[in-house]
Amino acid sequence: MHRAPPVAATERALPAGTARVEHRAIRPTAWAAPTVPSDPPEPERISRAALTRLIEPGDAAIGRAVQRHGVVGLVQGFYEGAPANRLGLGADRITAYQERLRKFNPVTDLERIAKLGGRFIIPGDSEWPSQLDDLGDSRPIGLWVRGLPSQRLPSLRLLALRSVAVVGSRACTAYGRHVAGQLGSELAERGWVVVSGAAYGVDTAAHLGALAVNGMTIAVLASGVDICYPRGNEPLIERIGRDGLLVSELALGMNPTRFRFVLRNRVIAALTRGTVVVEAAPRSGALSTARRARDLNRHTMGIPGPITSELSAGVHTLIRNGAATMVTSGAEVGELIGAIGSDLAPERVGPILPRDALEPPVARVLEAVPASADGAPVQRLAHYAALSEATTVQHLHELSSLGFVERHGAHWRLVRRK
């Protein structure tokens, strides 16, 4: 007898012996004004939103079914209770999905995320990070994102192009906490976006390190983006939602489980250009992120620790086996990751995207920036680009994160090639 795989639920108990999940829903007014879409969401987005509430992240069987039938056709098949041989899934699984689809409305979820100051992005959107496609059939169905695009927050796709994951033990030592915080600050000061999971320990230190220097950070959650977990990190998660981005595959209101934490790690590994492990015992979950990063041909790095520390043993094993490169500073991380292609050589600063890949308004701003060493003020650039000053500033920050321009006092100028 075939048994259906576990069906995603808004409430699920953790395995025996695991502490009960404590969470708190994030206040919707804490960060940003709502952005209600002007047009009804298209069927593709509605169907993908529905799937994020039905399935567990990384379900390769669903990924293959989406390829065969299209996401709209697949979800319609669930609604209708289509025969198992038609969808290529177990009959009991289809029945379970059909029953759950009657209990919620995905359009409501899309309206809620807009009111919370966020959005649901899907493959094909201009904001979709295409590097997630490297996950193949287990790539995310879509991503719920909290944090509005602004002058400091260009799209997730652009931020991910300059991102580094910093992961490690929740129960880190004082050494690990110090190193993770310092690494987060050093990376952010060099223009890198720090990505982690908002857990206790190394994650927290890395996020705080980036925020301490007014840098950019992204938290990839194992719950809905309206849920604060762990409870003790509520202030940090709220701050990231205000000054950075919260990202999740899970629909609003869905709680974390042990399984979801493991699956979340693959998104961190795929989203970023490289992963740094600060402290990790031999069986630490952070090592799964490092292994996945290596499998995806991302740079995998490790921070060495005391040889007497069990929490550094996993990192030392990665380095000894050649599965990770030893690094000791943000500068070394940047040199290693930046050495991809001639445009990213560590000896000079250069753009990480060709000009023809820029959105037209962004390209207009770039064209307006003079080649002189003094540059030009925002007001003049906005005039030449025929955009508002606020929009011009937003695009200048995007161009800065991509290595095209830099601030020079109150002016902006082109980055000089060495």
Backbone hydrogen bonds in HBPLUS format (Angstrom, degrees):
<---DONOR---> <-ACCEPTOR-->    atom                        ^
c    i                          cat <-CA-CA->   ^        H-A-AA   ^      H-
h    n   atom  resd res      DA  || num        DHA   H-A  angle D-A-AA Bond
n    s   type  num  typ     dist DA aas  dist angle  dist       angle   num
A0008-ALA N   A0054-LEU O   3.05 MM  46  5.26 145.1  2.17 138.6 137.6     1
A0018-THR N   A0015-PRO O   3.06 MM   3  5.75 147.3  2.17 144.4 145.9     2
A0024-ARG N   A0228-CYS O   3.26 MM 204  5.08 142.3  2.41 123.7 134.4     3
A0228-CYS N   A0024-ARG O   2.72 MM 204  5.08 154.1  1.79 140.5 149.8     4
A0026-ILE N   A0226-ASP O   2.69 MM 200  5.04 158.0  1.74 135.2 141.4     5
A0030-ALA N   A0027-ARG O   3.27 MM   3  5.51 166.4  2.29 112.0 115.3     6
A0035-THR N   A0114-ALA O   2.86 MM  79  5.05 157.3  1.91 140.4 139.4     7
A0045-ARG N   A0042-GLU O   3.08 MM   3  5.52 118.8  2.47 110.7 124.1     8
A0046-ILE N   A0042-GLU O   3.07 MM   4  6.36 163.9  2.10 157.9 163.1     9
A0047-SER N   A0043-PRO O   2.87 MM   4  5.98 165.0  1.89 152.8 156.7    10
A0048-ARG N   A0044-GLU O   3.02 MM   4  6.20 158.6  2.06 145.6 151.6    11
A0049-ALA N   A0045-ARG O   2.89 MM   4  6.04 155.2  1.95 146.9 154.1    12
A0050-ALA N   A0046-ILE O   2.97 MM   4  6.25 151.5  2.06 146.1 153.9    13
A0051-LEU N   A0047-SER O   3.05 MM   4  6.37 154.6  2.11 145.9 152.2    14
A0052-THR N   A0048-ARG O   3.13 MM   4  6.44 148.8  2.24 147.3 154.4    15
A0053-ARG N   A0050-ALA O   3.10 MM   3  5.49 145.8  2.22 107.0 116.8    16
A0054-LEU N   A0050-ALA O   3.20 MM   4  6.47 127.9  2.49 138.1 152.3    17
A0054-LEU N   A0051-LEU O   2.97 MM   3  4.86 134.2  2.19  95.3 108.9    18
A0055-ILE N   A0051-LEU O   2.97 MM   4  5.92 172.4  1.97 166.0 163.5    19
A0063-GLY N   A0059-ASP O   3.05 MM   4  6.38 153.6  2.12 144.9 153.3    20
A0064-ARG N   A0060-ALA O   2.89 MM   4  6.18 152.0  1.97 149.7 155.7    21
A0065-ALA N   A0061-ALA O   2.99 MM   4  6.22 151.4  2.07 140.0 148.4    22
A0066-VAL N   A0062-ILE O   2.82 MM   4  6.07 150.9  1.90 152.4 159.8    23
A0067-GLN N   A0063-GLY O   3.17 MM   4  6.44 150.1  2.26 138.5 146.0    24
A0068-ARG N   A0064-ARG O   3.03 MM   4  6.36 147.3  2.14 144.5 153.3    25
A0069-HIS N   A0065-ALA O   2.91 MM   4  6.01 171.4  1.91 157.0 158.8    26
A0070-GLY N   A0066-VAL O   2.75 MM   4  4.68 141.5  1.89 130.5 138.1    27
A0074-LEU N   A0070-GLY O   2.94 MM   4  6.10 154.0  2.01 151.4 159.1    28
A0075-VAL N   A0071-VAL O   3.07 MM   4  6.20 171.7  2.07 149.1 150.8    29
A0076-GLN N   A0072-VAL O   2.97 MM   4  6.08 157.8  2.02 147.9 154.9    30
A0077-GLY N   A0073-GLY O   2.93 MM   4  6.07 144.8  2.06 137.1 146.7    31
A0077-GLY N   A0074-LEU O   3.07 MM   3  5.00 116.9  2.48  91.9 107.5    32
A0078-PHE N   A0074-LEU O   3.02 MM   4  6.45 143.6  2.15 144.2 154.3    33
A0078-PHE N   A0075-VAL O   3.09 MM   3  4.98 118.7  2.48  91.1 106.2    34
A0079-TYR N   A0075-VAL O   2.97 MM   4  6.32 159.9  2.01 151.9 156.6    35
A0080-GLU N   A0076-GLN O   2.97 MM   4  6.21 156.1  2.03 148.2 154.4    36
A0081-GLY N   A0077-GLY O   2.92 MM   4  5.87 116.8  2.33 134.2 149.4    37
A0082-ALA N   A0077-GLY O   2.87 MM   5  4.94 172.1  1.88 148.2 150.7    38
A0081-GLY N   A0078-PHE O   3.15 MM   3  5.02 144.1  2.29  95.7 106.3    39
A0086-ARG N   A0083-PRO O   3.06 MM   3  5.40 140.6  2.23 105.3 116.6    40
A0087-LEU N   A0083-PRO O   3.36 MM   4  6.79 155.3  2.43 153.2 158.8    41
A0088-GLY N   A0084-ALA O   2.77 MM   4  5.69 138.8  1.94 151.3 163.4    42
A0094-ILE N   A0090-GLY O   3.06 MM   4  6.40 157.7  2.11 152.0 157.5    43
A0095-THR N   A0091-ALA O   2.97 MM   4  6.23 157.9  2.02 149.7 155.9    44
A0096-ALA N   A0092-ASP O   3.02 MM   4  6.18 155.8  2.08 140.8 146.9    45
A0097-TYR N   A0093-ARG O   3.01 MM   4  6.30 159.5  2.06 151.2 156.4    46
A0098-GLN N   A0094-ILE O   2.90 MM   4  6.10 156.4  1.95 148.8 155.7    47
A0099-GLU N   A0095-THR O   3.03 MM   4  6.29 158.7  2.08 150.8 155.3    48
A0100-ARG N   A0096-ALA O   3.09 MM   4  6.33 156.2  2.15 145.5 152.0    49
A0101-LEU N   A0097-TYR O   2.89 MM   4  6.06 152.5  1.97 152.3 159.4    50
A0102-ARG N   A0099-GLU O   3.36 MM   3  5.59 144.3  2.50 100.1 109.3    51
A0103-LYS N   A0100-ARG O   2.97 MM   3  5.36 160.3  2.01 113.8 120.3    52
A0108-THR N   A0105-ASN O   2.96 MM   3  5.43 130.8  2.21 111.0 123.1    53
A0110-LEU N   A0106-PRO O   3.08 MM   4  6.45 154.5  2.14 149.0 155.2    54
A0111-GLU N   A0107-VAL O   2.96 MM   4  6.25 150.8  2.04 147.0 155.2    55
A0112-ARG N   A0108-THR O   2.87 MM   4  6.09 152.6  1.94 148.0 155.9    56
A0113-ILE N   A0109-ASP O   2.98 MM   4  6.25 161.2  2.01 152.9 156.6    57
A0114-ALA N   A0110-LEU O   3.26 MM   4  6.37 153.4  2.33 138.1 144.8    58
A0115-LYS N   A0111-GLU O   3.03 MM   4  6.29 155.5  2.10 145.7 152.4    59
A0116-LEU N   A0112-ARG O   2.96 MM   4  6.19 136.9  2.15 143.9 156.0    60
A0118-GLY N   A0113-ILE O   2.84 MM   5  5.18 137.8  2.02 147.5 153.8    61
A0117-GLY N   A0114-ALA O   3.06 MM   3  5.21 159.7  2.10 106.6 111.4    62
A0147-GLY N   A0117-GLY O   3.44 MM  30  6.33 165.4  2.46 146.7 150.3    63
A0119-ARG N   A0145-VAL O   2.95 MM  26  5.41 153.5  2.02 150.0 157.8    64
A0145-VAL N   A0119-ARG O   2.84 MM  26  5.41 177.7  1.84 173.4 173.6    65
A0121-ILE N   A0143-LEU O   2.89 MM  22  5.34 155.4  1.95 159.7 155.5    66
A0143-LEU N   A0121-ILE O   2.90 MM  22  5.34 162.4  1.93 156.1 161.6    67
A0125-ASP N   A0122-ILE O   2.99 MM   3  5.79 165.5  2.01 147.7 150.2    68
A0128-TRP N   A0125-ASP O   3.12 MM   3  5.23 157.1  2.18 104.2 111.3    69
A0132-LEU N   A0129-PRO O   3.05 MM   3  6.00 167.1  2.06 128.1 131.5    70
A0133-ASP N   A0130-SER O   2.97 MM   3  5.50 155.3  2.03 112.9 120.4    71
A0134-ASP N   A0131-GLN O   3.12 MM   3  5.68 162.9  2.15 111.6 117.0    72
A0135-LEU N   A0132-LEU O   3.05 MM   3  5.82 169.2  2.06 120.6 124.1    73
A0136-GLY N   A0133-ASP O   3.04 MM   3  5.67 165.8  2.06 118.8 121.9    74
A0138-SER N   A0135-LEU O   3.27 MM   3  5.52 150.1  2.37 132.1 126.6    75
A0139-ARG N   A0136-GLY O   3.10 MM   3  5.55 158.4  2.15 121.9 121.0    76
A0144-TRP N   A0248-SER O   2.76 MM 104  5.28 165.0  1.79 172.0 168.5    77
A0248-SER N   A0144-TRP O   3.00 MM 104  5.28 142.1  2.14 144.8 154.9    78
A0146-ARG N   A0246-LEU O   2.79 MM 100  4.92 161.8  1.83 147.7 152.2    79
A0246-LEU N   A0146-ARG O   2.98 MM 100  4.92 159.6  2.02 142.6 148.8    80
A0150-SER N   A0153-LEU O   2.88 MM   3  4.67 147.1  1.99 109.6 120.5    81
A0159-LEU N   A0155-SER O   3.01 MM   4  6.35 164.2  2.04 157.1 162.0    82
A0160-ALA N   A0156-LEU O   2.86 MM   4  5.95 160.0  1.90 153.4 158.5    83
A0162-ARG N   A0159-LEU O   3.08 MM   3  5.62 153.6  2.15 112.1 119.7    84
A0163-SER N   A0160-ALA O   3.24 MM   3  4.89 145.4  2.37 115.9 108.9    85
A0193-VAL N   A0162-ARG O   2.69 MM  31  5.83 166.4  1.71 149.5 154.1    86
A0273-ARG N   A0163-SER O   3.04 MM 110  5.93 165.7  2.06 141.5 144.1    87
A0164-VAL N   A0193-VAL O   2.84 MM  29  6.18 153.9  1.91 169.4 171.3    88
A0195-VAL N   A0164-VAL O   2.87 MM  31  5.87 166.9  1.89 149.5 149.5    89
A0165-ALA N   A0274-GLY O   2.88 MM 109  6.18 172.4  1.88 162.8 161.7    90
A0276-VAL N   A0165-ALA O   2.76 MM 111  6.03 161.0  1.79 151.3 156.9    91
A0166-VAL N   A0195-VAL O   2.97 MM  29  6.27 153.7  2.04 164.3 169.0    92
A0167-VAL N   A0276-VAL O   2.93 MM 109  6.25 167.8  1.94 167.6 171.6    93
A0278-VAL N   A0167-VAL O   2.94 MM 111  6.32 163.0  1.97 164.8 168.3    94
A0169-SER N   A0279-GLU O   2.71 MM 110  5.52 130.2  1.95 135.0 149.5    95
A0202-VAL N   A0169-SER O   3.12 MM  33  5.85 172.7  2.12 155.7 156.3    96
A0177-ARG N   A0173-THR O   2.91 MM   4  6.20 159.6  1.96 152.8 158.3    97
A0178-HIS N   A0174-ALA O   2.97 MM   4  6.10 160.7  2.00 145.1 150.4    98
A0179-VAL N   A0175-TYR O   2.91 MM   4  6.12 168.6  1.92 156.7 159.8    99
A0180-ALA N   A0176-GLY O   2.91 MM   4  5.96 163.6  1.93 147.6 152.5   100
A0181-GLY N   A0177-ARG O   3.03 MM   4  6.12 161.7  2.06 146.0 151.1   101
A0182-GLN N   A0178-HIS O   2.93 MM   4  6.11 161.8  1.96 150.5 156.0   102
A0183-LEU N   A0179-VAL O   2.80 MM   4  5.93 156.9  1.85 148.6 155.5   103
A0184-GLY N   A0180-ALA O   2.89 MM   4  6.08 159.1  1.94 147.2 152.7   104
A0185-SER N   A0181-GLY O   3.06 MM   4  6.30 157.9  2.11 146.7 152.1   105
A0186-GLU N   A0182-GLN O   2.90 MM   4  6.11 165.3  1.92 152.1 156.3   106
A0187-LEU N   A0183-LEU O   2.91 MM   4  6.04 164.3  1.94 153.6 157.6   107
A0188-ALA N   A0184-GLY O   3.05 MM   4  6.12 162.8  2.08 143.1 148.4   108
A0189-GLU N   A0185-SER O   2.90 MM   4  6.05 158.1  1.94 151.8 157.9   109
A0190-ARG N   A0187-LEU O   3.05 MM   3  5.19 136.6  2.24  98.9 111.5   110
A0192-TRP N   A0187-LEU O   2.94 MM   5  5.20 156.1  2.00 150.0 142.2   111
A0191-GLY N   A0188-ALA O   2.98 MM   3  5.09 160.4  2.02 110.7 113.2   112
A0194-VAL N   A0216-MET O   3.10 MM  22  6.48 161.3  2.14 150.9 146.6   113
A0218-ILE N   A0194-VAL O   2.90 MM  24  6.30 153.2  1.97 148.2 154.7   114
A0196-SER N   A0218-ILE O   3.08 MM  22  6.56 156.6  2.14 163.8 171.1   115
A0220-VAL N   A0196-SER O   2.93 MM  24  6.29 161.3  1.97 158.9 162.2   116
A0205-ALA N   A0201-GLY O   3.07 MM   4  6.35 166.9  2.09 157.3 161.2   117
A0206-ALA N   A0202-VAL O   2.92 MM   4  6.10 160.6  1.95 156.5 161.3   118
A0207-HIS N   A0203-ASP O   3.00 MM   4  6.27 168.4  2.01 159.5 162.1   119
A0208-LEU N   A0204-THR O   2.92 MM   4  6.10 171.2  1.92 157.2 160.0   120
A0209-GLY N   A0205-ALA O   2.86 MM   4  5.95 149.9  1.95 143.6 152.2   121
A0210-ALA N   A0206-ALA O   3.16 MM   4  6.43 157.0  2.21 148.3 152.7   122
A0211-LEU N   A0207-HIS O   3.00 MM   4  6.29 164.8  2.02 154.1 158.7   123
A0212-ALA N   A0208-LEU O   2.83 MM   4  5.88 145.4  1.95 146.0 154.9   124
A0213-VAL N   A0210-ALA O   3.31 MM   3  5.77 147.7  2.42 107.4 115.1   125
A0215-GLY N   A0210-ALA O   2.76 MM   5  4.83 150.8  1.85 153.0 148.2   126
A0214-ASN N   A0211-LEU O   2.98 MM   3  4.87 158.3  2.02 112.8 112.2   127
A0245-LEU N   A0217-THR O   3.29 MM  28  6.79 152.3  2.37 146.5 153.4   128
A0219-ALA N   A0245-LEU O   2.96 MM  26  6.40 161.7  1.99 162.0 165.7   129
A0247-VAL N   A0219-ALA O   2.93 MM  28  6.21 158.4  1.98 163.4 163.5   130
A0221-LEU N   A0247-VAL O   2.81 MM  26  6.10 160.1  1.85 170.7 176.6   131
A0224-GLY N   A0254-MET O   2.80 MM  30  5.02 153.3  1.87 150.2 148.3   132
A0227-ILE N   A0224-GLY O   3.09 MM   3  5.51 159.6  2.14 120.5 121.1   133
A0233-ASN N   A0230-PRO O   2.89 MM   3  5.50 156.3  1.95 118.1 125.9   134
A0234-GLU N   A0231-ARG O   3.12 MM   3  5.49 153.3  2.20 120.6 119.3   135
A0237-ILE N   A0233-ASN O   2.88 MM   4  6.11 169.2  1.89 166.6 169.5   136
A0238-GLU N   A0234-GLU O   2.92 MM   4  6.04 163.3  1.95 155.8 160.3   137
A0239-ARG N   A0235-PRO O   3.00 MM   4  6.15 150.5  2.09 139.6 147.9   138
A0240-ILE N   A0236-LEU O   2.88 MM   4  6.20 157.0  1.93 153.5 159.8   139
A0241-GLY N   A0237-ILE O   2.95 MM   4  6.15 155.0  2.01 145.7 152.8   140
A0242-ARG N   A0238-GLU O   3.06 MM   4  6.30 128.3  2.34 134.8 148.1   141
A0242-ARG N   A0239-ARG O   3.02 MM   3  4.97 132.1  2.26  93.4 107.1   142
A0243-ASP N   A0239-ARG O   2.72 MM   4  5.90 165.4  1.74 161.0 164.6   143
A0244-GLY N   A0240-ILE O   2.60 MM   4  4.62 137.4  1.77 133.4 138.7   144
A0254-MET N   A0251-ALA O   3.27 MM   3  5.94 159.8  2.32 139.3 139.7   145
A0261-PHE N   A0257-THR O   3.07 MM   4  6.42 145.8  2.19 151.6 160.7   146
A0262-VAL N   A0258-ARG O   3.33 MM   4  6.69 158.1  2.38 148.1 152.5   147
A0263-LEU N   A0259-PHE O   3.10 MM   4  6.41 162.0  2.13 149.9 154.7   148
A0264-ARG N   A0260-ARG O   2.87 MM   4  5.92 145.7  1.99 140.3 149.7   149
A0265-ASN N   A0262-VAL O   3.19 MM   3  5.47 134.6  2.40 100.2 111.5   150
A0266-ARG N   A0263-LEU O   3.23 MM   3  5.73 141.1  2.39 108.6 117.1   151
A0267-VAL N   A0264-ARG O   3.03 MM   3  5.46 130.8  2.28 108.1 120.4   152
A0268-ILE N   A0264-ARG O   3.28 MM   4  6.73 156.8  2.34 151.4 157.7   153
A0269-ALA N   A0265-ASN O   3.01 MM   4  6.26 161.4  2.04 150.3 155.1   154
A0270-ALA N   A0266-ARG O   2.95 MM   4  6.09 156.6  2.01 142.5 148.8   155
A0271-LEU N   A0267-VAL O   2.84 MM   4  5.77 157.0  1.89 151.4 157.3   156
A0275-THR N   A0299-HIS O   2.86 MM  24  6.32 153.2  1.93 155.7 161.2   157
A0301-MET N   A0275-THR O   2.78 MM  26  6.05 162.9  1.81 167.4 168.7   158
A0277-VAL N   A0301-MET O   2.88 MM  24  6.25 159.2  1.93 142.5 146.5   159
A0303-ILE N   A0277-VAL O   2.94 MM  26  6.26 159.5  1.98 165.5 163.8   160
A0280-ALA N   A0311-LEU O   2.51 MM  31  4.93 122.6  1.83 161.0 167.3   161
A0314-GLY N   A0280-ALA O   2.84 MM  34  5.13 129.3  2.10 149.6 158.3   162
A0284-SER N   A0281-ALA O   3.03 MM   3  5.10 166.8  2.05 121.4 120.1   163
A0287-LEU N   A0284-SER O   3.16 MM   3  5.69 148.1  2.27 109.0 116.6   164
A0288-SER N   A0285-GLY O   3.01 MM   3  5.32 134.8  2.22 103.4 115.4   165
A0290-ALA N   A0286-ALA O   3.15 MM   4  6.53 155.2  2.21 144.6 151.1   166
A0291-ARG N   A0287-LEU O   2.84 MM   4  6.10 160.0  1.88 149.5 154.7   167
A0292-ARG N   A0288-SER O   2.94 MM   4  6.05 159.0  1.99 142.5 148.6   168
A0293-ALA N   A0289-THR O   2.88 MM   4  6.08 155.9  1.94 146.8 153.9   169
A0294-ARG N   A0290-ALA O   2.98 MM   4  6.24 156.6  2.03 148.1 154.0   170
A0295-ASP N   A0291-ARG O   2.92 MM   4  6.19 157.8  1.97 148.7 155.0   171
A0296-LEU N   A0292-ARG O   3.01 MM   4  6.24 138.6  2.19 143.3 154.0   172
A0296-LEU N   A0293-ALA O   3.17 MM   3  5.12 127.9  2.45  92.6 106.2   173
A0298-ARG N   A0293-ALA O   2.85 MM   5  5.09 164.4  1.87 157.8 153.5   174
A0297-ASN N   A0294-ARG O   2.96 MM   3  5.01 159.3  2.00 110.6 113.3   175
A0325-THR N   A0300-THR O   2.88 MM  25  6.36 156.1  1.94 142.5 145.3   176
A0302-GLY N   A0325-THR O   2.95 MM  23  6.03 153.7  2.02 139.6 142.0   177
A0327-VAL N   A0302-GLY O   3.04 MM  25  6.01 160.0  2.08 149.1 151.3   178
A0309-SER N   A0306-PRO O   3.09 MM   3  5.37 166.2  2.11 111.7 115.9   179
A0312-SER N   A0309-SER O   3.15 MM   3  5.46 159.2  2.19 106.5 112.9   180
A0313-ALA N   A0310-GLU O   3.15 MM   3  5.06 151.2  2.23  98.8 107.6   181
A0316-HIS N   A0312-SER O   2.95 MM   4  6.20 162.9  1.98 157.5 162.6   182
A0317-THR N   A0313-ALA O   2.99 MM   4  6.22 149.9  2.08 145.4 153.2   183
A0318-LEU N   A0314-GLY O   3.15 MM   4  6.43 156.7  2.20 143.5 148.9   184
A0319-ILE N   A0315-VAL O   3.04 MM   4  6.37 162.3  2.07 154.3 158.6   185
A0320-ARG N   A0316-HIS O   2.81 MM   4  5.96 165.3  1.83 151.1 155.8   186
A0321-ASN N   A0317-THR O   2.94 MM   4  6.00 156.2  2.00 149.9 155.2   187
A0323-ALA N   A0318-LEU O   2.81 MM   5  4.87 135.0  2.01 161.4 159.7   188
A0322-GLY N   A0319-ILE O   3.14 MM   3  5.21 159.2  2.18 105.2 111.0   189
A0333-VAL N   A0329-SER O   3.16 MM   4  6.50 154.7  2.23 144.8 151.9   190
A0334-GLY N   A0330-GLY O   2.91 MM   4  6.13 165.1  1.93 151.7 155.4   191
A0335-GLU N   A0331-ALA O   2.97 MM   4  6.18 153.4  2.04 145.3 152.5   192
A0336-LEU N   A0332-GLU O   3.03 MM   4  6.19 159.4  2.07 146.0 151.1   193
A0337-ILE N   A0333-VAL O   2.93 MM   4  6.13 178.0  1.93 163.7 163.7   194
A0338-GLY N   A0334-GLY O   2.75 MM   4  5.46 147.3  1.85 136.7 147.5   195
A0339-ALA N   A0336-LEU O   3.42 MM   3  5.50 154.5  2.49  98.2 105.4   196
A0344-LEU N   A0341-GLY O   3.18 MM   3  5.67 158.9  2.23 112.1 118.5   197
A0348-ARG N   A0345-ALA O   3.26 MM   3  6.03 168.9  2.27 122.6 125.7   198
A0352-ILE N   A0402-LEU O   2.88 MM  50  5.46 137.7  2.06 147.2 156.6   199
A0357-ALA N   A0354-PRO O   3.03 MM   3  5.58 163.1  2.06 116.8 122.1   200
A0358-LEU N   A0355-ARG O   3.06 MM   3  5.58 168.0  2.07 118.6 122.3   201
A0362-VAL N   A0359-GLU O   2.98 MM   3  5.33 117.3  2.39 110.9 126.6   202
A0363-ALA N   A0359-GLU O   2.89 MM   4  6.14 158.1  1.94 158.7 165.9   203
A0364-ARG N   A0360-PRO O   2.96 MM   4  6.22 146.9  2.07 148.9 157.6   204
A0365-VAL N   A0361-PRO O   3.17 MM   4  6.49 152.5  2.25 143.1 149.3   205
A0366-LEU N   A0362-VAL O   3.03 MM   4  6.36 160.6  2.07 150.5 155.8   206
A0367-GLU N   A0363-ALA O   2.93 MM   4  6.18 154.3  2.00 146.7 153.5   207
A0368-ALA N   A0364-ARG O   3.07 MM   4  6.29 135.2  2.27 137.9 149.5   208
A0368-ALA N   A0365-VAL O   3.02 MM   3  5.06 128.8  2.29  96.0 110.2   209
A0369-VAL N   A0366-LEU O   3.22 MM   3  5.41 145.3  2.35 102.1 111.4   210
A0376-ALA N   A0412-TRP O   2.95 MM  36  5.48 147.3  2.06 138.3 145.3   211
A0412-TRP N   A0376-ALA O   2.87 MM  36  5.48 155.0  1.93 139.8 143.6   212
A0381-LEU N   A0377-PRO O   3.16 MM   4  6.48 162.9  2.19 152.9 158.0   213
A0382-ALA N   A0378-VAL O   2.79 MM   4  5.97 160.9  1.83 160.5 165.4   214
A0383-HIS N   A0379-GLN O   3.10 MM   4  6.30 152.1  2.18 140.2 147.5   215
A0384-TYR N   A0380-ARG O   3.05 MM   4  6.35 165.0  2.07 153.0 155.8   216
A0385-ALA N   A0381-LEU O   2.90 MM   4  6.02 148.9  2.00 146.5 155.5   217
A0386-ALA N   A0382-ALA O   2.92 MM   4  5.81 115.3  2.35 136.0 150.0   218
A0387-LEU N   A0382-ALA O   3.08 MM   5  5.14 163.7  2.11 143.9 148.5   219
A0386-ALA N   A0383-HIS O   3.26 MM   3  5.13 148.3  2.37  95.7 105.0   220
A0392-THR N   A0388-SER O   2.92 MM   4  6.10 156.5  1.97 148.1 155.4   221
A0393-VAL N   A0389-GLU O   2.89 MM   4  6.11 158.9  1.94 151.5 156.3   222
A0394-GLN N   A0390-ALA O   3.06 MM   4  6.34 158.5  2.11 145.8 151.6   223
A0395-HIS N   A0391-THR O   3.00 MM   4  6.29 162.0  2.03 151.7 155.6   224
A0396-LEU N   A0392-THR O   2.86 MM   4  6.08 146.5  1.97 147.0 157.2   225
A0397-HIS N   A0393-VAL O   3.02 MM   4  6.31 153.5  2.09 150.9 156.5   226
A0398-GLU N   A0394-GLN O   3.08 MM   4  6.44 150.3  2.17 143.3 152.0   227
A0399-LEU N   A0395-HIS O   2.87 MM   4  6.11 162.5  1.90 148.6 153.0   228
A0400-SER N   A0396-LEU O   2.81 MM   4  6.02 144.1  1.94 141.1 151.9   229
A0401-SER N   A0397-HIS O   2.92 MM   4  6.14 158.5  1.97 146.8 151.6   230
A0402-LEU N   A0398-GLU O   3.08 MM   4  6.35 133.0  2.31 140.3 153.2   231
A0404-PHE N   A0399-LEU O   2.89 MM   5  5.28 158.2  1.94 160.2 155.1   232
A0403-GLY N   A0400-SER O   3.04 MM   3  5.09 159.3  2.08 103.6 110.2   233
A0415-VAL N   A0404-PHE O   2.92 MM  11  5.63 169.1  1.93 139.0 136.5   234
A0406-GLU N   A0413-ARG O   2.87 MM   7  5.63 153.2  1.94 160.8 168.8   235
A0413-ARG N   A0406-GLU O   2.97 MM   7  5.63 166.3  1.99 163.2 167.4   236
A0408-HIS N   A0411-HIS O   2.76 MM   3  5.06 167.1  1.78 144.3 142.6   237
A0411-HIS N   A0408-HIS O   3.04 MM   3  5.06 157.7  2.09 121.4 122.2   238
